[in-house]
Amino acid sequence: MILGANTNQYNNPQSVNAATVPEDVFFAWLLSRPRGTNIVAAASQEIIKLEAYAGKHAGAKRLHELFCALIEGSQRLELSSASRVPQ
């Protein structure tokens, strides 16, 4: 899955604060990926970063869940596409 758009608002760490909703952070992250980014690999890196916080903070836990869901959904989409290939 390749997605991306440059949004300087979300590339600025000062624009994200503790009250930011995890879904907003996730969406901002997703939109800020450069065109051609391997979203699954990038999400996997974010999961690694979040693992230290996911059990200690509800927002980090939710963000971790969103990245996991992105990876799972992408894998299901790949499997679905592969099963439609004529043999």
C-alpha positions in Angstrom: 0.0 0.0 0.0 1.5 3.3 -1.0 0.1 6.5 0.5 1.5 9.9 1.1 1.1 13.6 1.2 3.3 16.3 2.7 1.6 18.2 5.5 4.1 20.4 7.3 1.6 20.9 10.2 2.1 17.3 11.2 5.8 17.1 10.6 6.3 19.6 13.4 6.5 17.8 16.8 5.4 21.0 18.6 2.0 20.7 16.8 1.2 17.5 18.7 0.5 17.7 22.4 -0.7 15.3 25.2 -4.3 16.1 24.5 -4.1 15.0 20.8 -6.4 12.1 20.1 -4.4 8.9 19.0 -6.5 8.6 15.9 -5.5 12.2 14.9 -1.8 11.3 15.5 -2.2 8.1 13.4 -3.9 9.9 10.5 -1.3 12.7 10.5 1.4 10.1 10.5 -0.2 8.3 7.6 -0.7 11.4 5.5 2.9 12.6 6.1 4.5 9.5 4.6 6.3 10.3 1.4 5.0 8.8 -1.8 6.4 5.4 -2.3 6.8 4.6 1.4 6.4 1.0 2.4 3.6 1.6 4.8 3.8 -1.8 6.5 7.5 -1.4 7.2 7.1 2.1 8.4 4.2 1.1 10.7 6.3 -1.8 12.0 9.0 0.7 13.0 6.4 2.8 14.9 5.2 -0.3 16.7 8.7 -1.0 17.9 8.9 2.6 19.2 5.6 2.4 20.9 6.0 -0.9 22.7 7.8 0.7 25.6 4.8 3.0 26.2 1.8 1.0 25.1 1.2 -0.6 28.5 1.7 2.6 30.5 -0.3 5.1 28.6 -3.8 4.7 27.1 -3.0 7.0 24.1 0.1 5.1 23.2 -1.7 1.8 23.6 -4.5 3.0 21.2 -1.9 4.2 18.7 -0.1 0.9 18.9 -3.4 -0.8 18.1 -4.0 1.4 15.1 -0.6 0.6 13.6 -1.2 -3.1 14.2 -4.6 -2.9 12.5 -3.0 -1.1 9.5 -0.5 -3.9 9.1 -3.2 -6.6 9.5 -5.5 -4.9 7.0 -2.7 -4.5 4.5 -1.8 -8.2 4.8 -5.4 -9.2 4.3 -5.6 -7.0 1.2 -2.4 -8.5 -0.2 -3.8 -12.1 0.4 -7.1 -11.1 -1.1 -5.4 -9.7 -4.2 -3.1 -12.7 -4.6 -6.1 -15.1 -4.5 -7.7 -13.3 -7.4 -4.8 -13.8 -9.7 -5.8 -16.2 -12.5 -3.7 -19.4 -12.6 
